Each structure stands twice: as C-alpha cells, then as structure tokens.
Amino acid sequence: MRSMMKAKEPTLSSIAKTLEEHGELSVFIIEHMATKEDLAIEIGRSESRMLDAIDRTFGNLQGDVVAMTRKIDEKDSVLVRTLTRKRVVTKPEAKRILAMSPFPHPAQ
C-alpha cells in the first residue's frame, strides 16, 4: 500500500514570513504604481509627440509635392514653348496654357 503523506501544517514563523513578504510586495507596488493622473499626463504627452511628428512629416511631404509640381510645371513650360516655336501650338494657345494653375506664368 501507498503511504499517504500528510501536508505539513504551516508554522507560525512561516506564516509571519509570508505575511512580511506580502507586505513588502504591497509596499513596492504602491510606491511604483502609476496613478490615473500619471497615466493621463503621459497619454497627453504621447499624443502631443505623435501630433508633432505627424505635422513635421506632413510639412515635409507638402514641400516635396510643391517641389515636384514646380519641376513638372517647368517641363510643361519648356514643352509649350517648344511646340509654339515649331508652330504646333499658336501663341494665344500657349499663353492660355501657361496661364493655368498651379503656377501661372505672366503673359509673354
């Protein structure tokens, strides 16, 4: 037959030690836990940092789009002048095309 092992009864000193460890753990948790206010402040800071990063990225993209659009506009201008010189486009048509957005040219 199997011998049955009985669970060891906790001693008073082991119970006291366990309570002391739990107390130390509780004190540590209380000292280091974040409050709702702490979390709200950190969330606000994080949102602000994210919005700043998005604004910078958006500004950079806007600058890139403007630069690319100006290059395209310059190419269009050269093309219109070339077509005018080769008499494919009349001067009034060229003026009308060059006066269009996004970067209208003054009448020549």
ZIVEN-V241650 format. One line per field, one symbol per residue. ss: DSSP state (h for helix, s for strand, l for the rest). phi: phi as a letter, one per 30 degrees, with the letter a starting at -180 (. if undefined). psi: psi as a letter, one per 20 degrees, with the letter a starting at -180 (. if undefined). Layout:
BEGIN
ss: ???
phi: ???
psi: ???
END
This chain:
BEGIN
ss: lllllllllllhhhhhhhhhhhhhhhhhhhhhlllhhhhhhhhhhhhhhhhhhhhhhhhhhhhhhhhhhhhhhhhhhhhhhhhhhlllllhhhhhhhhllllllllll
phi: .ddccddddddddddddddddddddddedddcdddededdddddddddddddddddddddddddddddddddddddddddddddddidbdddddddddddddbdcdec
psi: qqpppqpppqrhhhgggghgghgggggggghiqqrhggggghgggggggghggggggggghgggggghhhgggggggggggghghjkhprghggggghirrinqqqp.
END
